Amino acid sequence: MHQSPTILWFRKDLRLADNSALTAAIEAGAPVIPVFIWAPVEMGEWAPRGASKWWLHQALESLSEEWRVKGGNLVLRQGESL
């Protein structure tokens, strides 16, 4: 029987190693679709600025490359998360 894919929504924990959500998604046995949604308006006063944006960019590039090495693609979107 074909299982629907699991969407793994990366929000703050932008890593593959020691990621309990990723472990659970893999153990579910369905394909995993990794997603990051850039929605700074939803972050309120925690919205990234300056150095935080630079860090986020670097972290997302690294995460995306890790997925590529493993044969997948990180889906990046911008806008309201809903």
mmCIF file of the N, C-alpha and C atoms, coordinates in Angstrom:
data_MODEL
# 
_entry.id   MODEL 
# 
loop_
_atom_site.group_PDB 
_atom_site.id 
_atom_site.type_symbol 
_atom_site.label_atom_id 
_atom_site.label_alt_id 
_atom_site.label_comp_id 
_atom_site.label_asym_id 
_atom_site.label_entity_id 
_atom_site.label_seq_id 
_atom_site.pdbx_PDB_ins_code 
_atom_site.Cartn_x 
_atom_site.Cartn_y 
_atom_site.Cartn_z 
_atom_site.occupancy 
_atom_site.B_iso_or_equiv 
_atom_site.pdbx_formal_charge 
_atom_site.auth_seq_id 
_atom_site.auth_comp_id 
_atom_site.auth_asym_id 
_atom_site.auth_atom_id 
_atom_site.pdbx_PDB_model_num 
ATOM 1   N N  . MET A 1 1  ? 0.836  -1.190 0.000  1.00 0.00 ? 1  MET A N  1 
ATOM 2   C CA . MET A 1 1  ? 0.000  0.000  0.000  1.00 0.00 ? 1  MET A CA 1 
ATOM 3   C C  . MET A 1 1  ? 0.879  1.250  0.000  1.00 0.00 ? 1  MET A C  1 
ATOM 4   N N  . HIS A 1 2  ? 0.509  2.209  -0.784 1.00 0.00 ? 2  HIS A N  1 
ATOM 5   C CA . HIS A 1 2  ? 1.263  3.465  -0.910 1.00 0.00 ? 2  HIS A CA 1 
ATOM 6   C C  . HIS A 1 2  ? 0.940  4.400  0.244  1.00 0.00 ? 2  HIS A C  1 
ATOM 7   N N  . GLN A 1 3  ? 2.005  4.907  0.918  1.00 0.00 ? 3  GLN A N  1 
ATOM 8   C CA . GLN A 1 3  ? 1.808  5.837  2.029  1.00 0.00 ? 3  GLN A CA 1 
ATOM 9   C C  . GLN A 1 3  ? 1.977  7.269  1.541  1.00 0.00 ? 3  GLN A C  1 
ATOM 10  N N  . SER A 1 4  ? 1.171  8.157  2.081  1.00 0.00 ? 4  SER A N  1 
ATOM 11  C CA . SER A 1 4  ? 1.343  9.578  1.780  1.00 0.00 ? 4  SER A CA 1 
ATOM 12  C C  . SER A 1 4  ? 2.654  10.054 2.379  1.00 0.00 ? 4  SER A C  1 
ATOM 13  N N  . PRO A 1 5  ? 3.306  11.013 1.738  1.00 0.00 ? 5  PRO A N  1 
ATOM 14  C CA . PRO A 1 5  ? 4.584  11.500 2.270  1.00 0.00 ? 5  PRO A CA 1 
ATOM 15  C C  . PRO A 1 5  ? 4.394  12.257 3.586  1.00 0.00 ? 5  PRO A C  1 
ATOM 16  N N  . THR A 1 6  ? 5.463  12.308 4.334  1.00 0.00 ? 6  THR A N  1 
ATOM 17  C CA . THR A 1 6  ? 5.507  13.066 5.577  1.00 0.00 ? 6  THR A CA 1 
ATOM 18  C C  . THR A 1 6  ? 6.184  14.399 5.299  1.00 0.00 ? 6  THR A C  1 
ATOM 19  N N  . ILE A 1 7  ? 5.538  15.491 5.661  1.00 0.00 ? 7  ILE A N  1 
ATOM 20  C CA . ILE A 1 7  ? 6.149  16.813 5.526  1.00 0.00 ? 7  ILE A CA 1 
ATOM 21  C C  . ILE A 1 7  ? 6.902  17.107 6.812  1.00 0.00 ? 7  ILE A C  1 
ATOM 22  N N  . LEU A 1 8  ? 8.184  17.365 6.678  1.00 0.00 ? 8  LEU A N  1 
ATOM 23  C CA . LEU A 1 8  ? 9.024  17.715 7.820  1.00 0.00 ? 8  LEU A CA 1 
ATOM 24  C C  . LEU A 1 8  ? 9.299  19.210 7.733  1.00 0.00 ? 8  LEU A C  1 
ATOM 25  N N  . TRP A 1 9  ? 8.642  19.957 8.603  1.00 0.00 ? 9  TRP A N  1 
ATOM 26  C CA . TRP A 1 9  ? 8.719  21.424 8.573  1.00 0.00 ? 9  TRP A CA 1 
ATOM 27  C C  . TRP A 1 9  ? 9.849  21.876 9.481  1.00 0.00 ? 9  TRP A C  1 
ATOM 28  N N  . PHE A 1 10 ? 10.928 22.343 8.862  1.00 0.00 ? 10 PHE A N  1 
ATOM 29  C CA . PHE A 1 10 ? 12.056 22.889 9.606  1.00 0.00 ? 10 PHE A CA 1 
ATOM 30  C C  . PHE A 1 10 ? 11.718 24.320 9.994  1.00 0.00 ? 10 PHE A C  1 
ATOM 31  N N  . ARG A 1 11 ? 11.847 24.615 11.279 1.00 0.00 ? 11 ARG A N  1 
ATOM 32  C CA . ARG A 1 11 ? 11.570 25.972 11.749 1.00 0.00 ? 11 ARG A CA 1 
ATOM 33  C C  . ARG A 1 11 ? 12.796 26.564 12.418 1.00 0.00 ? 11 ARG A C  1 
ATOM 34  N N  . LYS A 1 12 ? 13.216 26.005 13.537 1.00 0.00 ? 12 LYS A N  1 
ATOM 35  C CA . LYS A 1 12 ? 14.376 26.527 14.268 1.00 0.00 ? 12 LYS A CA 1 
ATOM 36  C C  . LYS A 1 12 ? 15.521 25.531 14.303 1.00 0.00 ? 12 LYS A C  1 
ATOM 37  N N  . ASP A 1 13 ? 15.223 24.264 14.261 1.00 0.00 ? 13 ASP A N  1 
ATOM 38  C CA . ASP A 1 13 ? 16.230 23.214 14.346 1.00 0.00 ? 13 ASP A CA 1 
ATOM 39  C C  . ASP A 1 13 ? 16.649 22.821 12.933 1.00 0.00 ? 13 ASP A C  1 
ATOM 40  N N  . LEU A 1 14 ? 17.638 23.531 12.398 1.00 0.00 ? 14 LEU A N  1 
ATOM 41  C CA . LEU A 1 14 ? 18.021 23.371 10.993 1.00 0.00 ? 14 LEU A CA 1 
ATOM 42  C C  . LEU A 1 14 ? 19.197 22.416 10.851 1.00 0.00 ? 14 LEU A C  1 
ATOM 43  N N  . ARG A 1 15 ? 18.984 21.166 11.262 1.00 0.00 ? 15 ARG A N  1 
ATOM 44  C CA . ARG A 1 15 ? 20.040 20.169 11.168 1.00 0.00 ? 15 ARG A CA 1 
ATOM 45  C C  . ARG A 1 15 ? 19.432 18.797 10.938 1.00 0.00 ? 15 ARG A C  1 
ATOM 46  N N  . LEU A 1 16 ? 20.232 17.916 10.372 1.00 0.00 ? 16 LEU A N  1 
ATOM 47  C CA . LEU A 1 16 ? 19.795 16.537 10.184 1.00 0.00 ? 16 LEU A CA 1 
ATOM 48  C C  . LEU A 1 16 ? 20.243 15.661 11.341 1.00 0.00 ? 16 LEU A C  1 
ATOM 49  N N  . ALA A 1 17 ? 21.457 15.901 11.845 1.00 0.00 ? 17 ALA A N  1 
ATOM 50  C CA . ALA A 1 17 ? 22.002 15.078 12.922 1.00 0.00 ? 17 ALA A CA 1 
ATOM 51  C C  . ALA A 1 17 ? 21.218 15.301 14.213 1.00 0.00 ? 17 ALA A C  1 
ATOM 52  N N  . ASP A 1 18 ? 20.926 14.206 14.893 1.00 0.00 ? 18 ASP A N  1 
ATOM 53  C CA . ASP A 1 18 ? 20.255 14.247 16.186 1.00 0.00 ? 18 ASP A CA 1 
ATOM 54  C C  . ASP A 1 18 ? 18.954 15.067 16.143 1.00 0.00 ? 18 ASP A C  1 
ATOM 55  N N  . ASN A 1 19 ? 18.176 14.872 15.099 1.00 0.00 ? 19 ASN A N  1 
ATOM 56  C CA . ASN A 1 19 ? 16.914 15.592 14.919 1.00 0.00 ? 19 ASN A CA 1 
ATOM 57  C C  . ASN A 1 19 ? 15.770 14.602 15.147 1.00 0.00 ? 19 ASN A C  1 
ATOM 58  N N  . SER A 1 20 ? 15.093 14.712 16.279 1.00 0.00 ? 20 SER A N  1 
ATOM 59  C CA . SER A 1 20 ? 14.055 13.740 16.635 1.00 0.00 ? 20 SER A CA 1 
ATOM 60  C C  . SER A 1 20 ? 12.867 13.764 15.667 1.00 0.00 ? 20 SER A C  1 
ATOM 61  N N  . ALA A 1 21 ? 12.538 14.919 15.128 1.00 0.00 ? 21 ALA A N  1 
ATOM 62  C CA . ALA A 1 21 ? 11.434 14.998 14.165 1.00 0.00 ? 21 ALA A CA 1 
ATOM 63  C C  . ALA A 1 21 ? 11.792 14.243 12.885 1.00 0.00 ? 21 ALA A C  1 
ATOM 64  N N  . LEU A 1 22 ? 13.032 14.377 12.439 1.00 0.00 ? 22 LEU A N  1 
ATOM 65  C CA . LEU A 1 22 ? 13.481 13.656 11.247 1.00 0.00 ? 22 LEU A CA 1 
ATOM 66  C C  . LEU A 1 22 ? 13.483 12.152 11.512 1.00 0.00 ? 22 LEU A C  1 
ATOM 67  N N  . THR A 1 23 ? 13.966 11.758 12.670 1.00 0.00 ? 23 THR A N  1 
ATOM 68  C CA . THR A 1 23 ? 13.980 10.333 13.032 1.00 0.00 ? 23 THR A CA 1 
ATOM 69  C C  . THR A 1 23 ? 12.566 9.768  12.989 1.00 0.00 ? 23 THR A C  1 
ATOM 70  N N  . ALA A 1 24 ? 11.613 10.476 13.578 1.00 0.00 ? 24 ALA A N  1 
ATOM 71  C CA . ALA A 1 24 ? 10.224 10.015 13.587 1.00 0.00 ? 24 ALA A CA 1 
ATOM 72  C C  . ALA A 1 24 ? 9.660  9.943  12.172 1.00 0.00 ? 24 ALA A C  1 
ATOM 73  N N  . ALA A 1 25 ? 9.989  10.928 11.340 1.00 0.00 ? 25 ALA A N  1 
ATOM 74  C CA . ALA A 1 25 ? 9.490  10.940 9.957  1.00 0.00 ? 25 ALA A CA 1 
ATOM 75  C C  . ALA A 1 25 ? 10.039 9.749  9.177  1.00 0.00 ? 25 ALA A C  1 
ATOM 76  N N  . ILE A 1 26 ? 11.300 9.439  9.352  1.00 0.00 ? 26 ILE A N  1 
ATOM 77  C CA . ILE A 1 26 ? 11.911 8.303  8.653  1.00 0.00 ? 26 ILE A CA 1 
ATOM 78  C C  . ILE A 1 26 ? 11.302 6.994  9.158  1.00 0.00 ? 26 ILE A C  1 
ATOM 79  N N  . GLU A 1 27 ? 11.113 6.891  10.459 1.00 0.00 ? 27 GLU A N  1 
ATOM 80  C CA . GLU A 1 27 ? 10.559 5.668  11.038 1.00 0.00 ? 27 GLU A CA 1 
ATOM 81  C C  . GLU A 1 27 ? 9.110  5.424  10.603 1.00 0.00 ? 27 GLU A C  1 
ATOM 82  N N  . ALA A 1 28 ? 8.424  6.477  10.182 1.00 0.00 ? 28 ALA A N  1 
ATOM 83  C CA . ALA A 1 28 ? 7.050  6.314  9.690  1.00 0.00 ? 28 ALA A CA 1 
ATOM 84  C C  . ALA A 1 28 ? 7.029  5.509  8.399  1.00 0.00 ? 28 ALA A C  1 
ATOM 85  N N  . GLY A 1 29 ? 8.172  5.470  7.704  1.00 0.00 ? 29 GLY A N  1 
ATOM 86  C CA . GLY A 1 29 ? 8.286  4.634  6.519  1.00 0.00 ? 29 GLY A CA 1 
ATOM 87  C C  . GLY A 1 29 ? 7.811  5.257  5.215  1.00 0.00 ? 29 GLY A C  1 
ATOM 88  N N  . ALA A 1 30 ? 7.324  6.475  5.256  1.00 0.00 ? 30 ALA A N  1 
ATOM 89  C CA . ALA A 1 30 ? 6.851  7.155  4.041  1.00 0.00 ? 30 ALA A CA 1 
ATOM 90  C C  . ALA A 1 30 ? 7.948  8.091  3.535  1.00 0.00 ? 30 ALA A C  1 
ATOM 91  N N  . PRO A 1 31 ? 7.857  8.527  2.291  1.00 0.00 ? 31 PRO A N  1 
ATOM 92  C CA . PRO A 1 31 ? 8.813  9.529  1.809  1.00 0.00 ? 31 PRO A CA 1 
ATOM 93  C C  . PRO A 1 31 ? 8.734  10.789 2.667  1.00 0.00 ? 31 PRO A C  1 
ATOM 94  N N  . VAL A 1 32 ? 9.879  11.450 2.850  1.00 0.00 ? 32 VAL A N  1 
ATOM 95  C CA . VAL A 1 32 ? 9.953  12.655 3.668  1.00 0.00 ? 32 VAL A CA 1 
ATOM 96  C C  . VAL A 1 32 ? 10.179 13.861 2.753  1.00 0.00 ? 32 VAL A C  1 
ATOM 97  N N  . ILE A 1 33 ? 9.329  14.869 2.910  1.00 0.00 ? 33 ILE A N  1 
ATOM 98  C CA . ILE A 1 33 ? 9.478  16.116 2.167  1.00 0.00 ? 33 ILE A CA 1 
ATOM 99  C C  . ILE A 1 33 ? 9.916  17.193 3.160  1.00 0.00 ? 33 ILE A C  1 
ATOM 100 N N  . PRO A 1 34 ? 11.193 17.619 3.086  1.00 0.00 ? 34 PRO A N  1 
ATOM 101 C CA . PRO A 1 34 ? 11.679 18.649 4.000  1.00 0.00 ? 34 PRO A CA 1 
ATOM 102 C C  . PRO A 1 34 ? 11.307 20.039 3.505  1.00 0.00 ? 34 PRO A C  1 
ATOM 103 N N  . VAL A 1 35 ? 10.771 20.863 4.405  1.00 0.00 ? 35 VAL A N  1 
ATOM 104 C CA . VAL A 1 35 ? 10.276 22.193 4.027  1.00 0.00 ? 35 VAL A CA 1 
ATOM 105 C C  . VAL A 1 35 ? 10.764 23.238 5.028  1.00 0.00 ? 35 VAL A C  1 
ATOM 106 N N  . PHE A 1 36 ? 11.151 24.408 4.512  1.00 0.00 ? 36 PHE A N  1 
ATOM 107 C CA . PHE A 1 36 ? 11.401 25.582 5.348  1.00 0.00 ? 36 PHE A CA 1 
ATOM 108 C C  . PHE A 1 36 ? 10.592 26.725 4.753  1.00 0.00 ? 36 PHE A C  1 
ATOM 109 N N  . ILE A 1 37 ? 9.834  27.414 5.601  1.00 0.00 ? 37 ILE A N  1 
ATOM 110 C CA . ILE A 1 37 ? 9.016  28.544 5.141  1.00 0.00 ? 37 ILE A CA 1 
ATOM 111 C C  . ILE A 1 37 ? 9.549  29.823 5.783  1.00 0.00 ? 37 ILE A C  1 
ATOM 112 N N  . TRP A 1 38 ? 9.972  30.758 4.947  1.00 0.00 ? 38 TRP A N  1 
ATOM 113 C CA . TRP A 1 38 ? 10.461 32.061 5.418  1.00 0.00 ? 38 TRP A CA 1 
ATOM 114 C C  . TRP A 1 38 ? 9.248  32.960 5.627  1.00 0.00 ? 38 TRP A C  1 
ATOM 115 N N  . ALA A 1 39 ? 8.903  33.196 6.887  1.00 0.00 ? 39 ALA A N  1 
ATOM 116 C CA . ALA A 1 39 ? 7.746  34.019 7.242  1.00 0.00 ? 39 ALA A CA 1 
ATOM 117 C C  . ALA A 1 39 ? 8.123  34.922 8.412  1.00 0.00 ? 39 ALA A C  1 
ATOM 118 N N  . PRO A 1 40 ? 8.994  35.922 8.190  1.00 0.00 ? 40 PRO A N  1 
ATOM 119 C CA . PRO A 1 40 ? 9.471  36.755 9.297  1.00 0.00 ? 40 PRO A CA 1 
ATOM 120 C C  . PRO A 1 40 ? 8.354  37.517 10.008 1.00 0.00 ? 40 PRO A C  1 
ATOM 121 N N  . VAL A 1 41 ? 7.272  37.841 9.317  1.00 0.00 ? 41 VAL A N  1 
ATOM 122 C CA . VAL A 1 41 ? 6.156  38.556 9.941  1.00 0.00 ? 41 VAL A CA 1 
ATOM 123 C C  . VAL A 1 41 ? 5.559  37.725 11.076 1.00 0.00 ? 41 VAL A C  1 
ATOM 124 N N  . GLU A 1 42 ? 5.556  36.400 10.913 1.00 0.00 ? 42 GLU A N  1 
ATOM 125 C CA . GLU A 1 42 ? 4.998  35.516 11.921 1.00 0.00 ? 42 GLU A CA 1 
ATOM 126 C C  . GLU A 1 42 ? 5.896  35.381 13.147 1.00 0.00 ? 42 GLU A C  1 
ATOM 127 N N  . MET A 1 43 ? 7.132  35.850 13.052 1.00 0.00 ? 43 MET A N  1 
ATOM 128 C CA . MET A 1 43 ? 8.077  35.724 14.155 1.00 0.00 ? 43 MET A CA 1 
ATOM 129 C C  . MET A 1 43 ? 8.003  36.886 15.135 1.00 0.00 ? 43 MET A C  1 
ATOM 130 N N  . GLY A 1 44 ? 7.219  37.897 14.816 1.00 0.00 ? 44 GLY A N  1 
ATOM 131 C CA . GLY A 1 44 ? 7.067  39.044 15.707 1.00 0.00 ? 44 GLY A CA 1 
ATOM 132 C C  . GLY A 1 44 ? 8.394  39.706 16.008 1.00 0.00 ? 44 GLY A C  1 
ATOM 133 N N  . GLU A 1 45 ? 8.656  39.950 17.279 1.00 0.00 ? 45 GLU A N  1 
ATOM 134 C CA . GLU A 1 45 ? 9.894  40.635 17.656 1.00 0.00 ? 45 GLU A CA 1 
ATOM 135 C C  . GLU A 1 45 ? 11.122 39.736 17.516 1.00 0.00 ? 45 GLU A C  1 
ATOM 136 N N  . TRP A 1 46 ? 10.926 38.450 17.216 1.00 0.00 ? 46 TRP A N  1 
ATOM 137 C CA . TRP A 1 46 ? 12.042 37.535 17.010 1.00 0.00 ? 46 TRP A CA 1 
ATOM 138 C C  . TRP A 1 46 ? 12.447 37.455 15.536 1.00 0.00 ? 46 TRP A C  1 
ATOM 139 N N  . ALA A 1 47 ? 11.855 38.282 14.684 1.00 0.00 ? 47 ALA A N  1 
ATOM 140 C CA . ALA A 1 47 ? 12.190 38.262 13.261 1.00 0.00 ? 47 ALA A CA 1 
ATOM 141 C C  . ALA A 1 47 ? 13.681 38.523 13.068 1.00 0.00 ? 47 ALA A C  1 
ATOM 142 N N  . PRO A 1 48 ? 14.341 37.709 12.233 1.00 0.00 ? 48 PRO A N  1 
ATOM 143 C CA . PRO A 1 48 ? 15.777 37.865 12.017 1.00 0.00 ? 48 PRO A CA 1 
ATOM 144 C C  . PRO A 1 48 ? 16.140 39.215 11.397 1.00 0.00 ? 48 PRO A C  1 
ATOM 145 N N  . ARG A 1 49 ? 17.253 39.739 11.834 1.00 0.00 ? 49 ARG A N  1 
ATOM 146 C CA . ARG A 1 49 ? 17.820 40.972 11.271 1.00 0.00 ? 49 ARG A CA 1 
ATOM 147 C C  . ARG A 1 49 ? 19.316 40.781 11.136 1.00 0.00 ? 49 ARG A C  1 
ATOM 148 N N  . GLY A 1 50 ? 19.926 41.546 10.279 1.00 0.00 ? 50 GLY A N  1 
ATOM 149 C CA . GLY A 1 50 ? 21.377 41.593 10.139 1.00 0.00 ? 50 GLY A CA 1 
ATOM 150 C C  . GLY A 1 50 ? 22.084 40.259 10.235 1.00 0.00 ? 50 GLY A C  1 
ATOM 151 N N  . ALA A 1 51 ? 22.837 40.074 11.330 1.00 0.00 ? 51 ALA A N  1 
ATOM 152 C CA . ALA A 1 51 ? 23.633 38.868 11.522 1.00 0.00 ? 51 ALA A CA 1 
ATOM 153 C C  . ALA A 1 51 ? 22.756 37.617 11.571 1.00 0.00 ? 51 ALA A C  1 
ATOM 154 N N  . SER A 1 52 ? 21.560 37.737 12.125 1.00 0.00 ? 52 SER A N  1 
ATOM 155 C CA . SER A 1 52 ? 20.656 36.580 12.196 1.00 0.00 ? 52 SER A CA 1 
ATOM 156 C C  . SER A 1 52 ? 20.244 36.124 10.801 1.00 0.00 ? 52 SER A C  1 
ATOM 157 N N  . LYS A 1 53 ? 20.014 37.077 9.904  1.00 0.00 ? 53 LYS A N  1 
ATOM 158 C CA . LYS A 1 53 ? 19.667 36.716 8.525  1.00 0.00 ? 53 LYS A CA 1 
ATOM 159 C C  . LYS A 1 53 ? 20.838 36.010 7.856  1.00 0.00 ? 53 LYS A C  1 
ATOM 160 N N  . TRP A 1 54 ? 22.059 36.519 8.110  1.00 0.00 ? 54 TRP A N  1 
ATOM 161 C CA . TRP A 1 54 ? 23.250 35.896 7.535  1.00 0.00 ? 54 TRP A CA 1 
ATOM 162 C C  . TRP A 1 54 ? 23.359 34.462 8.038  1.00 0.00 ? 54 TRP A C  1 
ATOM 163 N N  . TRP A 1 55 ? 23.195 34.268 9.363  1.00 0.00 ? 55 TRP A N  1 
ATOM 164 C CA . TRP A 1 55 ? 23.278 32.925 9.945  1.00 0.00 ? 55 TRP A CA 1 
ATOM 165 C C  . TRP A 1 55 ? 22.213 32.012 9.337  1.00 0.00 ? 55 TRP A C  1 
ATOM 166 N N  . LEU A 1 56 ? 20.987 32.513 9.233  1.00 0.00 ? 56 LEU A N  1 
ATOM 167 C CA . LEU A 1 56 ? 19.900 31.714 8.679  1.00 0.00 ? 56 LEU A CA 1 
ATOM 168 C C  . LEU A 1 56 ? 20.218 31.294 7.247  1.00 0.00 ? 56 LEU A C  1 
ATOM 169 N N  . HIS A 1 57 ? 20.724 32.223 6.454  1.00 0.00 ? 57 HIS A N  1 
ATOM 170 C CA . HIS A 1 57 ? 21.093 31.917 5.070  1.00 0.00 ? 57 HIS A CA 1 
ATOM 171 C C  . HIS A 1 57 ? 22.131 30.798 5.021  1.00 0.00 ? 57 HIS A C  1 
ATOM 172 N N  . GLN A 1 58 ? 23.175 30.927 5.844  1.00 0.00 ? 58 GLN A N  1 
ATOM 173 C CA . GLN A 1 58 ? 24.232 29.916 5.875  1.00 0.00 ? 58 GLN A CA 1 
ATOM 174 C C  . GLN A 1 58 ? 23.690 28.561 6.349  1.00 0.00 ? 58 GLN A C  1 
ATOM 175 N N  . ALA A 1 59 ? 22.852 28.582 7.373  1.00 0.00 ? 59 ALA A N  1 
ATOM 176 C CA . ALA A 1 59 ? 22.287 27.340 7.906  1.00 0.00 ? 59 ALA A CA 1 
ATOM 177 C C  . ALA A 1 59 ? 21.395 26.649 6.874  1.00 0.00 ? 59 ALA A C  1 
ATOM 178 N N  . LEU A 1 60 ? 20.605 27.432 6.140  1.00 0.00 ? 60 LEU A N  1 
ATOM 179 C CA . LEU A 1 60 ? 19.733 26.850 5.118  1.00 0.00 ? 60 LEU A CA 1 
ATOM 180 C C  . LEU A 1 60 ? 20.537 26.300 3.942  1.00 0.00 ? 60 LEU A C  1 
ATOM 181 N N  . GLU A 1 61 ? 21.607 26.992 3.566  1.00 0.00 ? 61 GLU A N  1 
ATOM 182 C CA . GLU A 1 61 ? 22.471 26.468 2.497  1.00 0.00 ? 61 GLU A CA 1 
ATOM 183 C C  . GLU A 1 61 ? 23.086 25.137 2.915  1.00 0.00 ? 61 GLU A C  1 
ATOM 184 N N  . SER A 1 62 ? 23.541 25.068 4.154  1.00 0.00 ? 62 SER A N  1 
ATOM 185 C CA . SER A 1 62 ? 24.139 23.836 4.668  1.00 0.00 ? 62 SER A CA 1 
ATOM 186 C C  . SER A 1 62 ? 23.104 22.713 4.725  1.00 0.00 ? 62 SER A C  1 
ATOM 187 N N  . LEU A 1 63 ? 21.928 23.004 5.237  1.00 0.00 ? 63 LEU A N  1 
ATOM 188 C CA . LEU A 1 63 ? 20.857 22.004 5.329  1.00 0.00 ? 63 LEU A CA 1 
ATOM 189 C C  . LEU A 1 63 ? 20.452 21.520 3.938  1.00 0.00 ? 63 LEU A C  1 
ATOM 190 N N  . SER A 1 64 ? 20.341 22.450 3.006  1.00 0.00 ? 64 SER A N  1 
ATOM 191 C CA . SER A 1 64 ? 19.978 22.099 1.641  1.00 0.00 ? 64 SER A CA 1 
ATOM 192 C C  . SER A 1 64 ? 21.029 21.181 1.015  1.00 0.00 ? 64 SER A C  1 
ATOM 193 N N  . GLU A 1 65 ? 22.294 21.487 1.249  1.00 0.00 ? 65 GLU A N  1 
ATOM 194 C CA . GLU A 1 65 ? 23.375 20.658 0.721  1.00 0.00 ? 65 GLU A CA 1 
ATOM 195 C C  . GLU A 1 65 ? 23.357 19.261 1.354  1.00 0.00 ? 65 GLU A C  1 
ATOM 196 N N  . GLU A 1 66 ? 23.088 19.177 2.648  1.00 0.00 ? 66 GLU A N  1 
ATOM 197 C CA . GLU A 1 66 ? 22.996 17.872 3.312  1.00 0.00 ? 66 GLU A CA 1 
ATOM 198 C C  . GLU A 1 66 ? 21.894 17.018 2.682  1.00 0.00 ? 66 GLU A C  1 
ATOM 199 N N  . TRP A 1 67 ? 20.763 17.639 2.369  1.00 0.00 ? 67 TRP A N  1 
ATOM 200 C CA . TRP A 1 67 ? 19.676 16.898 1.719  1.00 0.00 ? 67 TRP A CA 1 
ATOM 201 C C  . TRP A 1 67 ? 20.086 16.459 0.320  1.00 0.00 ? 67 TRP A C  1 
ATOM 202 N N  . ARG A 1 68 ? 20.770 17.358 -0.419 1.00 0.00 ? 68 ARG A N  1 
ATOM 203 C CA . ARG A 1 68 ? 21.212 17.013 -1.784 1.00 0.00 ? 68 ARG A CA 1 
ATOM 204 C C  . ARG A 1 68 ? 22.135 15.792 -1.759 1.00 0.00 ? 68 ARG A C  1 
ATOM 205 N N  . VAL A 1 69 ? 23.070 15.773 -0.812 1.00 0.00 ? 69 VAL A N  1 
ATOM 206 C CA . VAL A 1 69 ? 24.009 14.658 -0.689 1.00 0.00 ? 69 VAL A CA 1 
ATOM 207 C C  . VAL A 1 69 ? 23.267 13.351 -0.440 1.00 0.00 ? 69 VAL A C  1 
ATOM 208 N N  . LYS A 1 70 ? 22.172 13.423 0.277  1.00 0.00 ? 70 LYS A N  1 
ATOM 209 C CA . LYS A 1 70 ? 21.388 12.234 0.589  1.00 0.00 ? 70 LYS A CA 1 
ATOM 210 C C  . LYS A 1 70 ? 20.339 11.926 -0.485 1.00 0.00 ? 70 LYS A C  1 
ATOM 211 N N  . GLY A 1 71 ? 20.339 12.719 -1.565 1.00 0.00 ? 71 GLY A N  1 
ATOM 212 C CA . GLY A 1 71 ? 19.448 12.443 -2.687 1.00 0.00 ? 71 GLY A CA 1 
ATOM 213 C C  . GLY A 1 71 ? 18.109 13.148 -2.635 1.00 0.00 ? 71 GLY A C  1 
ATOM 214 N N  . GLY A 1 72 ? 17.962 14.147 -1.783 1.00 0.00 ? 72 GLY A N  1 
ATOM 215 C CA . GLY A 1 72 ? 16.695 14.864 -1.679 1.00 0.00 ? 72 GLY A CA 1 
ATOM 216 C C  . GLY A 1 72 ? 16.860 16.355 -1.919 1.00 0.00 ? 72 GLY A C  1 
ATOM 217 N N  . ASN A 1 73 ? 15.774 17.068 -1.782 1.00 0.00 ? 73 ASN A N  1 
ATOM 218 C CA . ASN A 1 73 ? 15.785 18.519 -1.961 1.00 0.00 ? 73 ASN A CA 1 
ATOM 219 C C  . ASN A 1 73 ? 14.985 19.184 -0.851 1.00 0.00 ? 73 ASN A C  1 
ATOM 220 N N  . LEU A 1 74 ? 15.573 20.210 -0.274 1.00 0.00 ? 74 LEU A N  1 
ATOM 221 C CA . LEU A 1 74 ? 14.882 21.021 0.720  1.00 0.00 ? 74 LEU A CA 1 
ATOM 222 C C  . LEU A 1 74 ? 13.970 21.981 -0.033 1.00 0.00 ? 74 LEU A C  1 
ATOM 223 N N  . VAL A 1 75 ? 12.696 21.993 0.323  1.00 0.00 ? 75 VAL A N  1 
ATOM 224 C CA . VAL A 1 75 ? 11.730 22.891 -0.303 1.00 0.00 ? 75 VAL A CA 1 
ATOM 225 C C  . VAL A 1 75 ? 11.736 24.208 0.481  1.00 0.00 ? 75 VAL A C  1 
ATOM 226 N N  . LEU A 1 76 ? 12.047 25.298 -0.196 1.00 0.00 ? 76 LEU A N  1 
ATOM 227 C CA . LEU A 1 76 ? 12.075 26.621 0.422  1.00 0.00 ? 76 LEU A CA 1 
ATOM 228 C C  . LEU A 1 76 ? 10.905 27.439 -0.110 1.00 0.00 ? 76 LEU A C  1 
ATOM 229 N N  . ARG A 1 77 ? 10.162 28.033 0.802  1.00 0.00 ? 77 ARG A N  1 
ATOM 230 C CA . ARG A 1 77 ? 9.036  28.873 0.424  1.00 0.00 ? 77 ARG A CA 1 
ATOM 231 C C  . ARG A 1 77 ? 9.065  30.144 1.247  1.00 0.00 ? 77 ARG A C  1 
ATOM 232 N N  . GLN A 1 78 ? 8.421  31.185 0.729  1.00 0.00 ? 78 GLN A N  1 
ATOM 233 C CA . GLN A 1 78 ? 8.329  32.462 1.430  1.00 0.00 ? 78 GLN A CA 1 
ATOM 234 C C  . GLN A 1 78 ? 6.875  32.886 1.477  1.00 0.00 ? 78 GLN A C  1 
ATOM 235 N N  . GLY A 1 79 ? 6.438  33.366 2.649  1.00 0.00 ? 79 GLY A N  1 
ATOM 236 C CA . GLY A 1 79 ? 5.063  33.828 2.799  1.00 0.00 ? 79 GLY A CA 1 
ATOM 237 C C  . GLY A 1 79 ? 4.448  33.248 4.053  1.00 0.00 ? 79 GLY A C  1 
ATOM 238 N N  . GLU A 1 80 ? 3.168  33.480 4.215  1.00 0.00 ? 80 GLU A N  1 
ATOM 239 C CA . GLU A 1 80 ? 2.453  32.969 5.379  1.00 0.00 ? 80 GLU A CA 1 
ATOM 240 C C  . GLU A 1 80 ? 2.529  31.436 5.402  1.00 0.00 ? 80 GLU A C  1 
ATOM 241 N N  . SER A 1 81 ? 2.802  30.896 6.562  1.00 0.00 ? 81 SER A N  1 
ATOM 242 C CA . SER A 1 81 ? 2.978  29.450 6.657  1.00 0.00 ? 81 SER A CA 1 
ATOM 243 C C  . SER A 1 81 ? 1.687  28.666 6.397  1.00 0.00 ? 81 SER A C  1 
ATOM 244 N N  . LEU A 1 82 ? 0.547  29.255 6.683  1.00 0.00 ? 82 LEU A N  1 
ATOM 245 C CA . LEU A 1 82 ? -0.690 28.533 6.409  1.00 0.00 ? 82 LEU A CA 1 
ATOM 246 C C  . LEU A 1 82 ? -0.942 28.421 4.917  1.00 0.00 ? 82 LEU A C  1 
# 
